[in-house]
Amino acid sequence: MLIIGIAGGTGSGKTTVVRKIIERLPEGEVVLLPQDSYYKDNADIPLEERLAANYDHPDAIEFELLIKHLKDLRKGNDIKQPIYSYLTCTRSSETISIKPCRIIIVEGILILSNPELRELMDLKIFVDADPDDRLIRVIHRDIIERGRTVETVIDRYECTVKPMHLQFIEPTKRFADIIIPQGGNNHVAIDIMTKFIENRLRN
């Protein structure tokens, strides 16, 4: 089993990189564990407080469960992956059944910030992008997918996303084995990554 971690700032293009890598690999050989599925359940606090919470801080993630699930998969056991809603900022009562695969991709902004999680990874990737490009992507995504206004997105970016990026995300770049600039537009880097993974599978 090959465990790959793909990190990078919000709006850096991580999801696009993951999608393009998966598209190039044999069907059924890859399973994705998004960090976003492991946000702590805040159902016990009012919605207004949930929406204002800092989701770019490592404390927002239930790393213990993510690490346990990775270890279970590595042992050959199925897991029940949580389902998290950005609209309600809570976990669903339902889960997704995940079976072990030859390739496990863990993706998220903070996955390289946890030492125990890093130790489980065979390959660590950091997707880099210009801050202006990231902000534009965040605005588009949060308006379309999460029902937020432009003003809300920009305010959150200035008060939370940017400072948390500088404090917790950008520094984890030093833990990466490979840094991919230009996000999902870097076709050369994605091709190299795919060939590396294919070679590891063959060997």
C-alpha positions in Angstrom: 0.0 0.0 0.0 1.2 3.5 -0.9 0.0 6.4 1.2 0.3 9.8 -0.4 -0.4 13.1 1.4 -1.3 16.1 -0.7 -1.4 19.5 1.1 -1.5 23.1 0.2 -3.3 26.3 1.0 -7.0 26.9 0.5 -7.7 27.4 -3.2 -4.2 26.2 -4.2 -5.6 23.5 -6.6 -5.1 20.4 -4.4 -8.5 19.0 -5.5 -7.6 19.4 -9.1 -4.2 17.8 -8.7 -5.8 14.8 -6.8 -8.5 14.4 -9.5 -6.0 14.5 -12.4 -3.7 11.9 -10.6 -6.7 9.6 -9.9 -7.9 9.9 -13.6 -4.5 8.6 -14.8 -4.4 5.6 -12.4 -6.1 2.3 -12.8 -9.8 2.3 -11.7 -10.3 0.8 -8.3 -6.7 1.2 -7.2 -7.1 4.5 -5.4 -9.1 5.7 -2.4 -9.3 9.3 -1.3 -9.5 10.4 2.4 -10.2 14.2 2.4 -9.2 16.0 5.5 -12.5 17.9 5.2 -14.4 14.8 6.2 -12.7 14.8 9.5 -13.7 18.2 10.8 -15.0 17.9 14.3 -18.7 17.7 14.7 -20.0 21.0 16.1 -23.7 20.0 16.3 -23.7 21.0 20.0 -23.2 24.7 19.4 -25.6 27.2 17.6 -25.3 27.5 13.8 -24.2 31.1 14.0 -21.2 30.1 16.2 -20.5 27.1 13.9 -20.3 29.3 10.8 -17.9 31.7 12.6 -15.6 29.0 13.8 -12.0 28.8 12.6 -11.8 25.8 10.3 -8.2 26.6 9.2 -6.7 25.8 12.6 -5.4 22.2 13.3 -7.7 22.0 16.4 -10.7 21.9 14.0 -9.6 18.5 12.7 -10.1 15.2 14.4 -6.7 13.9 13.5 -7.0 11.0 15.9 -9.8 9.5 13.9 -8.1 10.2 10.5 -4.9 8.5 11.8 -6.9 5.5 13.1 -8.6 5.1 9.8 -5.4 5.2 7.9 -3.9 2.6 10.2 -7.0 0.4 9.8 -6.8 0.6 6.0 -3.1 -0.3 6.1 -4.1 -3.4 8.2 -6.6 -4.4 5.5 -9.7 -3.3 7.4 -12.7 -1.4 6.1 -13.5 2.0 7.6 -16.5 4.3 7.9 -15.5 7.7 6.6 -17.5 10.6 8.1 -19.6 12.9 5.9 -19.2 16.6 6.8 -21.5 19.4 5.6 -20.2 22.9 5.1 -23.8 24.3 5.0 -24.5 23.1 8.6 -20.9 22.7 9.8 -21.9 19.3 11.3 -21.3 15.6 10.5 -24.0 13.5 9.0 -25.3 10.5 10.8 -24.5 8.5 7.7 -20.9 7.5 6.7 -19.1 6.2 3.6 -17.8 2.7 3.6 -14.2 2.6 2.4 -12.2 -0.5 1.6 -8.4 -0.8 1.5 -6.8 0.0 -1.9 -3.2 -0.1 -3.2 -3.1 3.7 -3.1 -4.5 5.9 -0.3 -4.5 9.7 -1.0 -4.9 11.9 2.0 -5.8 15.5 0.9 -6.2 18.7 2.9 -4.8 22.0 3.9 -3.5 20.8 7.3 -2.4 17.2 6.8 1.3 17.9 7.0 0.9 19.8 10.3 0.4 16.6 12.3 3.7 14.7 12.9 2.0 11.3 13.5 0.0 11.6 10.3 3.1 12.6 8.3 4.9 9.5 9.6 2.2 7.3 7.9 2.8 8.9 4.5 5.1 7.3 1.9 5.1 10.5 -0.2 4.3 14.1 0.9 3.3 16.7 -1.7 2.6 20.4 -1.3 0.6 22.2 -4.0 1.7 25.8 -4.2 -0.1 28.7 -5.7 0.0 32.5 -5.8 -2.1 34.1 -3.0 -4.2 36.2 -5.4 -5.0 33.0 -7.4 -6.0 31.2 -4.2 -8.3 34.1 -3.1 -10.1 34.1 -6.5 -10.7 30.4 -6.3 -11.9 30.6 -2.7 -14.4 33.3 -3.6 -15.8 31.3 -6.6 -16.0 28.1 -4.5 -17.5 29.5 -1.4 -20.2 31.5 -3.3 -21.2 28.6 -5.5 -20.7 25.6 -3.2 -21.2 27.0 0.3 -23.8 29.8 -0.3 -21.6 32.6 1.1 -21.5 36.2 0.0 -18.4 37.9 -1.5 -18.2 40.2 1.6 -18.3 37.2 3.9 -15.7 35.3 2.0 -13.3 38.2 1.8 -13.8 39.0 5.5 -13.1 35.4 6.4 -10.0 35.3 4.2 -8.5 38.4 5.8 -9.4 37.4 9.4 -8.9 33.7 9.3 -7.7 32.0 6.1 -4.7 34.2 5.4 -3.2 34.4 9.0 -3.8 30.6 9.5 -2.1 29.9 6.2 0.9 31.8 7.2 1.0 30.3 10.7 0.1 26.6 10.1 0.0 25.8 6.3 2.9 27.6 4.6 5.5 26.3 7.2 4.6 22.7 6.4 6.0 23.1 2.9 9.3 22.1 4.4 8.0 18.6 5.2 7.0 18.0 1.5 9.0 15.6 -0.7 7.7 17.4 -3.7 6.3 20.9 -4.2 4.0 21.4 -7.2 3.7 25.1 -8.2 0.7 26.4 -10.3 -1.6 23.8 -8.8 -3.7 21.8 -11.2 -2.3 23.7 -14.2 1.1 22.1 -13.8 0.6 19.2 -16.2 4.3 18.3 -16.2 4.4 17.8 -12.5 1.2 15.8 -12.5 2.6 13.5 -15.2 5.8 13.0 -13.2 3.8 12.2 -10.1 1.6 9.8 -11.9 4.6 7.9 -13.4 6.2 7.8 -10.0 3.1 6.2 -8.5 2.8 3.7 -11.3 6.4 2.7 -10.9 5.9 2.1 -7.2 2.8 0.0 -7.9 4.8 -2.1 -10.4 7.6 -2.7 -7.9 
